[in-house]
Amino acid sequence: MTELNHAQADLVQQRYGNQVKPEKIIMTPVVEAMLRHKSVRTFLPDALPEGTIETMVAAAQSASTSSALNQWSLVAVTDVALKKEIHDTLAREVKVDRIPWILEAPALLLWIADASRSAGITRELGDDPFVLDYLDSFLMASVDATLAAQNASLAAESMGLGIVFLGVMRNIAKDLADIINLPEHAFVSFGMALGHPDPGRTSAIRPRPAQPLVLHYNRYNQEGYRDYMDGYEQASQDFRTQQKMTPKTWKGALHNSMTSMEYMGGRKDLRDMVIEKGFKLL
């Protein structure tokens, strides 16, 4: 454990708000960078520094990958017209006029759970890749893509860039697969908008729940989170007020996500699309 200086203590305060905070933090430059993360949805028009994508992919490839199979890929969309086509397709599905951060960001990164290479190589060797019919194969590729993307996001932020993850890409999973020419056994897990944050419009660090709400030692405490819900609700409300966001409670957002088919959007057909792409999910 290290004694936190004023800036580090302020960072922990931003991450948790006025909740119970962890008393023991080993603060390193990497931990500081992680605590400083925030989603960026406002970008300057500046081009990415040369080598940005390659650096992020090198960081992504340094993440763990299950059984060293490397079952992920990245489609970096930098063509303005193609990015607008994806944006417009998405806007029709989620019923909004525009999603400005996709249009503003100089790059839209699409992280692919990709077992297509595994399937192709197996067939070239004269066998049927039948293991890809099972749910674990889909999950393995999805986890690989997620680990890679998280590494890449940290690399981007270390270069002074900003990102926001875009799960909404799954709302147009089938259309998107056609637009970017995905093969069988490949699926866009999520997207990522990437660019230079606009300092005049960038939001603050969004607080996370107090650690006892998510941290368990040895066995899962099924009711323990209840003691910390009110604290996180207040931290969430303080953040939304500070950022001049529309009123919304954390519990209300959870409830809506569990009960609204409108929230699901195009994702309600996701299973059919994934099966159509060759993952039978047995």
C-alpha positions as CSV (number, residue, x, y, z in Angstrom):
1,M,0.0,0.0,0.0
2,T,1.2,3.5,-0.8
3,E,0.4,6.8,0.9
4,L,-1.8,8.6,-1.6
5,N,-0.9,12.2,-2.6
6,H,-3.6,14.8,-3.0
7,A,-4.1,14.1,-6.8
8,Q,-4.3,10.4,-6.2
9,A,-6.8,10.8,-3.3
10,D,-8.9,13.0,-5.5
11,L,-8.9,10.4,-8.2
12,V,-10.2,7.8,-5.8
13,Q,-12.8,10.3,-4.7
14,Q,-14.0,10.8,-8.3
15,R,-14.1,7.1,-8.9
16,Y,-16.3,6.4,-5.8
17,G,-17.9,9.7,-4.9
18,N,-19.2,10.0,-1.3
19,Q,-19.3,6.3,-0.7
20,V,-17.2,3.9,1.3
21,K,-13.8,3.9,-0.4
22,P,-11.1,1.2,-0.4
23,E,-8.6,2.0,2.4
24,K,-5.7,0.0,0.9
25,I,-4.7,0.9,-2.7
26,I,-1.3,0.2,-4.2
27,M,-1.0,3.2,-6.4
28,T,1.2,2.7,-9.5
29,P,1.2,4.7,-12.8
30,V,-0.8,1.9,-14.5
31,V,-3.4,1.9,-11.7
32,E,-3.6,5.7,-11.8
33,A,-4.3,5.5,-15.6
34,M,-7.0,2.9,-15.1
35,L,-8.7,5.0,-12.3
36,R,-8.6,8.0,-14.6
37,H,-10.6,6.2,-17.4
38,K,-13.8,7.8,-18.5
39,S,-16.0,7.3,-21.6
40,V,-15.6,10.0,-24.2
41,R,-18.4,10.9,-26.5
42,T,-17.2,14.3,-27.8
43,F,-14.3,14.4,-30.1
44,L,-12.2,17.0,-31.9
45,P,-11.9,16.7,-35.7
46,D,-8.1,16.1,-35.5
47,A,-6.7,13.0,-37.2
48,L,-5.2,10.2,-35.2
49,P,-1.4,10.3,-34.7
50,E,0.3,8.0,-37.2
51,G,0.8,4.6,-35.8
52,T,-2.2,4.8,-33.4
53,I,-4.1,1.8,-34.6
54,E,-0.9,-0.3,-34.9
55,T,0.1,0.6,-31.3
56,M,-3.4,-0.3,-30.0
57,V,-3.3,-3.6,-31.8
58,A,0.1,-4.4,-30.4
59,A,-1.3,-3.7,-26.9
60,A,-4.4,-5.8,-27.7
61,Q,-2.2,-8.7,-28.9
62,S,-0.4,-8.6,-25.5
63,A,-3.6,-9.5,-23.7
64,S,-4.2,-13.1,-22.7
65,T,-5.9,-15.3,-25.3
66,S,-7.5,-18.6,-24.5
67,S,-5.3,-21.5,-25.5
68,A,-3.2,-19.1,-27.6
69,L,-5.8,-19.5,-30.4
70,N,-6.0,-15.7,-31.0
71,Q,-9.7,-15.8,-31.9
72,W,-10.4,-12.2,-32.3
73,S,-10.0,-9.6,-35.1
74,L,-10.4,-5.8,-35.4
75,V,-12.0,-3.9,-38.2
76,A,-10.9,-0.3,-38.0
77,V,-13.4,1.9,-39.9
78,T,-11.7,5.1,-40.9
79,D,-13.5,5.7,-44.2
80,V,-15.9,8.6,-43.6
81,A,-18.6,7.3,-46.0
82,L,-18.5,3.8,-44.5
83,K,-18.6,5.1,-41.0
84,K,-21.7,7.2,-41.9
85,E,-23.4,4.2,-43.4
86,I,-22.9,2.3,-40.1
87,H,-24.1,5.3,-38.2
88,D,-27.2,5.7,-40.3
89,T,-28.1,2.0,-40.1
90,L,-27.7,2.2,-36.3
91,A,-29.7,5.4,-36.0
92,R,-32.7,3.8,-37.8
93,E,-32.6,0.9,-35.4
94,V,-32.3,2.9,-32.1
95,K,-34.7,5.6,-33.4
96,V,-32.5,8.7,-33.0
97,D,-31.5,11.4,-35.5
98,R,-27.8,11.0,-35.0
99,I,-25.2,9.5,-32.7
100,P,-22.6,12.3,-32.8
101,W,-19.7,10.5,-31.3
102,I,-19.7,7.9,-34.1
103,L,-19.7,10.7,-36.7
104,E,-17.1,12.9,-34.9
105,A,-14.6,10.2,-34.0
106,P,-12.0,9.7,-36.7
107,A,-12.1,5.9,-36.2
108,L,-14.8,3.4,-35.3
109,L,-13.2,0.2,-34.1
110,L,-15.3,-3.0,-34.4
111,W,-14.1,-5.8,-32.2
112,I,-14.8,-9.2,-33.6
113,A,-15.2,-12.5,-31.9
114,D,-13.6,-14.4,-34.7
115,A,-13.3,-18.2,-35.0
116,S,-13.4,-18.1,-38.8
117,R,-9.6,-18.6,-39.0
118,S,-9.9,-21.6,-36.7
119,A,-12.7,-23.1,-38.9
120,G,-10.8,-22.4,-42.1
121,I,-7.5,-23.9,-41.0
122,T,-9.3,-27.0,-39.5
123,R,-11.1,-27.6,-42.8
124,E,-7.9,-27.2,-44.8
125,L,-6.4,-30.0,-42.6
126,G,-9.3,-32.2,-43.6
127,D,-11.5,-32.1,-40.6
128,D,-14.8,-30.5,-39.5
129,P,-14.5,-27.8,-36.8
130,F,-17.5,-29.3,-34.9
131,V,-16.4,-27.9,-31.6
132,L,-17.4,-24.5,-32.8
133,D,-21.0,-25.7,-32.6
134,Y,-20.8,-25.4,-28.8
135,L,-21.6,-22.4,-26.6
136,D,-18.1,-22.3,-25.1
137,S,-16.5,-21.7,-28.4
138,F,-18.6,-18.6,-28.9
139,L,-17.9,-17.5,-25.4
140,M,-14.2,-18.1,-25.8
141,A,-13.9,-15.9,-28.9
142,S,-16.0,-13.2,-27.2
143,V,-13.8,-13.2,-24.1
144,D,-10.7,-13.0,-26.3
145,A,-12.1,-9.9,-28.2
146,T,-13.0,-8.2,-24.9
147,L,-9.6,-8.7,-23.3
148,A,-7.9,-7.4,-26.4
149,A,-10.1,-4.4,-26.6
150,Q,-9.6,-3.4,-22.9
151,N,-5.8,-3.5,-23.5
152,A,-6.2,-1.4,-26.6
153,S,-8.3,1.2,-24.7
154,L,-5.6,1.6,-22.1
155,A,-3.0,2.1,-24.8
156,A,-5.2,4.7,-26.5
157,E,-5.7,6.6,-23.2
158,S,-2.0,6.5,-22.5
159,M,-1.5,8.4,-25.8
160,G,-3.9,11.1,-24.8
161,L,-6.8,9.8,-26.8
162,G,-10.3,9.0,-25.7
163,I,-12.6,6.0,-26.3
164,V,-16.1,4.9,-25.6
165,F,-17.2,1.3,-25.9
166,L,-20.3,0.8,-28.1
167,G,-22.4,-2.3,-27.2
168,V,-25.1,-0.7,-29.3
169,M,-23.4,-2.3,-32.4
170,R,-25.1,-5.5,-31.4
171,N,-28.4,-3.8,-32.2
172,I,-27.5,-4.0,-35.9
173,A,-25.5,-7.2,-35.7
174,K,-26.8,-8.8,-38.9
175,D,-26.7,-5.6,-41.0
176,L,-23.2,-4.8,-39.7
177,A,-21.9,-8.2,-40.6
178,D,-23.1,-7.6,-44.2
179,I,-21.7,-4.1,-44.3
180,I,-18.2,-5.1,-43.3
181,N,-18.2,-8.5,-45.1
182,L,-17.8,-10.8,-42.0
183,P,-17.3,-14.5,-42.7
184,E,-18.9,-17.4,-40.9
185,H,-18.0,-17.8,-37.3
186,A,-17.3,-14.1,-36.9
187,F,-19.4,-11.7,-34.9
188,V,-19.1,-8.0,-33.9
189,S,-19.1,-8.2,-30.1
190,F,-19.0,-4.4,-29.7
191,G,-17.6,-1.2,-31.1
192,M,-15.3,1.6,-29.9
193,A,-15.3,5.2,-31.0
194,L,-11.7,6.6,-30.9
195,G,-10.3,10.1,-31.2
196,H,-9.0,13.2,-29.5
197,P,-11.3,14.2,-26.6
198,D,-12.8,17.7,-26.9
199,P,-11.8,19.2,-23.6
200,G,-14.7,21.7,-23.8
201,R,-17.3,19.0,-23.9
202,T,-15.8,16.0,-22.1
203,S,-17.6,14.5,-19.2
204,A,-16.2,13.7,-15.7
205,I,-15.2,10.3,-14.3
206,R,-18.4,8.3,-13.6
207,P,-18.5,6.8,-10.1
208,R,-18.6,3.1,-9.6
209,P,-20.2,1.2,-6.7
210,A,-18.4,0.8,-3.4
211,Q,-16.2,-2.3,-3.6
212,P,-18.3,-4.4,-1.1
213,L,-21.1,-4.3,-3.7
214,V,-19.0,-6.3,-6.2
215,L,-16.2,-7.8,-4.2
216,H,-16.6,-11.1,-2.4
217,Y,-13.9,-13.2,-0.5
218,N,-14.0,-16.9,-0.7
219,R,-17.8,-17.3,-1.1
220,Y,-20.5,-15.2,-2.8
221,N,-22.4,-13.0,-0.3
222,Q,-25.9,-13.0,-1.9
223,E,-27.4,-10.2,0.1
224,G,-24.3,-8.1,1.0
225,Y,-24.8,-5.7,-1.9
226,R,-28.0,-4.3,-0.4
227,D,-26.1,-2.4,2.3
228,Y,-24.3,-0.3,-0.4
229,M,-27.1,0.3,-2.9
230,D,-28.2,3.6,-1.4
231,G,-24.7,5.0,-1.3
232,Y,-24.2,4.2,-5.0
233,E,-27.6,5.6,-5.9
234,Q,-26.6,8.9,-4.3
235,A,-23.2,8.9,-6.0
236,S,-24.9,8.3,-9.3
237,Q,-27.4,11.1,-8.7
238,D,-24.6,13.5,-7.7
239,F,-22.8,12.7,-11.0
240,R,-25.9,13.2,-13.1
241,T,-26.7,16.5,-11.5
242,Q,-23.1,17.7,-11.9
243,Q,-23.1,16.7,-15.6
244,K,-26.6,18.2,-16.2
245,M,-27.9,14.8,-17.3
246,T,-31.6,14.0,-17.4
247,P,-32.9,12.6,-14.1
248,K,-32.6,8.8,-13.9
249,T,-32.0,6.5,-10.9
250,W,-29.6,3.6,-11.0
251,K,-32.3,1.2,-9.8
252,G,-34.6,2.6,-12.5
253,A,-32.0,2.0,-15.2
254,L,-31.5,-1.6,-14.0
255,H,-35.2,-2.2,-13.9
256,N,-35.7,-0.8,-17.4
257,S,-32.8,-2.9,-18.8
258,M,-34.4,-6.0,-17.4
259,T,-38.0,-5.3,-18.5
260,S,-38.0,-3.3,-21.7
261,M,-37.9,-4.8,-25.2
262,E,-37.3,-1.3,-26.5
263,Y,-34.1,-1.3,-24.5
264,M,-33.2,-4.6,-26.3
265,G,-33.7,-3.1,-29.7
266,G,-32.3,-5.3,-32.5
267,R,-30.6,-7.5,-29.9
268,K,-33.7,-9.5,-29.4
269,D,-32.8,-11.4,-32.6
270,L,-29.2,-11.8,-31.7
271,R,-29.3,-15.5,-31.1
272,D,-30.8,-16.2,-34.5
273,M,-28.1,-14.1,-36.2
274,V,-25.3,-15.8,-34.2
275,I,-26.6,-19.2,-35.2
276,E,-26.9,-18.0,-38.8
277,K,-23.2,-17.1,-38.6
278,G,-22.3,-20.7,-37.8
279,F,-22.3,-20.7,-34.0
280,K,-24.9,-23.3,-33.1
281,L,-24.6,-22.5,-29.3
282,L,-25.1,-26.1,-28.3
